[in-house]
Amino acid sequence: MSVTLQDLIADGRAHVVDGAMGTMLYGKGVFVNVCYDELNLEQPDMVREVHDEYVHAGAEILETNTFGANPVKLSGFGLEERTEAINRAGAELAREAAVGRASVVGAVGPLGIRIEPWGATAFEEAVAFFGRQVRGLLDGGVDGFCLETFSDLSELEAAFRAVRSLTDLPVLAQVTIGENGATPGGTTMEAAGTAMAEWGVDVAGINCSVGPAIMLDAVELLAASSGLPASAQPNAGLPRVVENRQIYMASPEYMGQYARRLIAAGARFVGGCCGTTAAHVRRIRDHVASVQPVRVRTTARAVPVGRKSRSGVPLAERSMWGRKLATGQFVTTVQIAAPRGWRMHETTRRARSLARHGVDAVFVVGGTRGQAHMDALTTAMLLGDRTGIEPLVRYECRDRDMHGMIGDLLGASAAGIRNLLIVTGESTDLGPYADSTAISDIDSIGLVNVVRRLNRGLDAGGNDIGAPTELVAGVGLDHAAVDQALELSRFAWKVEAGADFAVTRPLFDPERLGDFLARAGADLPVIATLLPLASLRNAEFMANEVPGVEVPERIVQRMRTAERRSSAHARAEGLAIAREMFAGVRHLVRGVRVRLPDDDLGRSAELLGSLELPRG
């Protein structure tokens, strides 16, 4: 009769897990651009052969070749419809190799996308994605599950909930850590262990990313905080680049020696991840046979990540802009672009001019992508020192990872920047730098969630950062979006994430904004964007070539008629249209943003001076 994972957990002894499936398949000539999970169907003999090698090396637990076999990752290969079949085949192949000598657990890795609160995928959606994989593995006859290489505890919990919704088989849950001993999101092992124990996992563990030396202390902390049997599957050290290939340098003997130390630190299940082979597992087996696990003394439970309750600074005390929003006052802002190059003289002059005209904030945006402009955040920091006006910064998530964004926001806070309009950032061409690449880590919804935590003195991993930040977070509102249902749902998520205000796209149809806000039903201060058209060419360009901006034909026709008289008449008509747009939404909005493509501050002042702005 086959030994099961439950049997191994219950006997109180140390046991050997297999090594890296991907490393072994790569060693057999499978290219890295191939879907390794699909090999369960296309090259089953090769997958079965790897399992056989691990069984002969002494592995007592075999993980199925299904690490990336969820519908999200498989969709990148056009294989999402085969999710259940690939997982079922993976489980069957492992069972054939185990033949009563090893337990078979279903390997489940991350989806490869951000889930809430850092991304647009809802928690329940993630549970459903994982559920398809779990069903396939159950059909194939696994004894339990290994949820591995998770950096986000919310996603790990979603995977666990998917398992528990379908079976009560035991679950081994593993996070991945960096050299600092915490997950890439900053979650400590104390917080991770506490959370896993509360969910009800059977084994709490760590795998991947680092070698055994770094993992040693982390395993001890995880075991102590969870009070659960622990597992450790380190990489074969950190990879080195040798002739353009990543080579893992830790020898089988080294991995075996550290297996003993990991067991002494509290691990009950020891194996390997990237870079480990059957030779490594054989030496791990030899060392595990000579030792037995120690009883780990549990520690007081840490507060799980995301559960800490911290109060932040009230909106009215974060900035002058925030105070006016909080007290119901009407606000005004005018857009200026960050300078080309590094000289600030002209930008500073413009900001001072806006201050003299009584504008509440200068709205700072970055320059054209692909050209040498100072970034908006740095520009705002310098303006804050040199002018008498408060900056409001358009901050794009594009081309930054989450850690970089957190660093930006902490630095901006230290420099006195408080007001942000957080946008995801549009996908555009890369200008003259053809070899550049774009980064898309978290979107505006995710970053607003990050800001909400920072404003409570916590980082994205739930760790204390000391004094809370005092950021005022605005978000974009695309009232003329083609997919209104999607935009309404995204706007609702932005409000739920903690947005303090919203700024519209350039406004040319008041009824569209009114309809959108009525359907949204959110009590959030809205700032209307006015873009005075300067010419017929400007109107046609905005109508036909600018994503997210809707200019009705009647507006274009008005500009055409005016330009037939003169360019001066066209500019005057553009201002008249902007005034009419504001009159149509005056009762709906709490502020106005003036945007001119050429930063014509004279026209901005003329427009603001002609508007009937609410008072009080």
Buried (B, 14 or more C-beta within 10 A) or exposed (E): EBBBBBBBBEEEEBBBBBBBBBBBBBEEEBEEEBBBBBBBBEBBEBBBBBBBBBBEBBBBBBBBBBBBBBBBBBEEBEBBEBBBBBBBBBBBBBBBBBEEBBBBBBBBBBBEBBBBBBBBBBBEBBBBBBBBBBBBBBBBBBBBBBBBBBBBBBBBBBBBBBBBEBBEBBBBBBBBBBEEBBBBBBBBBBBBBBBBBEBEBBBBBBBBBBBBBBBBEBBBBBBBBBBBBBBBBBBBBBBEEEEEEEEBEBBBEBBBBBBBBBBBBBBBBBBBBBBBBBBBBBBBBBBBEEBEBBEBEBBEBBEBBBEBEEEBBEBEEBBBBBBBBBEEBBBBBBBBBBBBEEEBEEBBEBBBBBBEBEBBBBBBBBBEBBEEBBBBBBBBBBBBEBBEBBBBBBBBBBBBBBBEBBEBBBEBBEBBBBBBBBBBBEEEEEEEEEEEEEEBBBBBBBBBBBBBBBBBBBBBBBBEBEEBBBBBBBBBBBBBBEEBEEBBBBBBBBBBBBBBBBBBBBBBBBEBBBEBBEEBEBEBBBBBBBBBBBBBEBBBBBBEEEEBBBBBEEBBEBBBEBBEEEEEBBBBBBBBBBBEBBEBBBEBBBBBBBBBBEBBBEBBBBBBEEBEBEEE
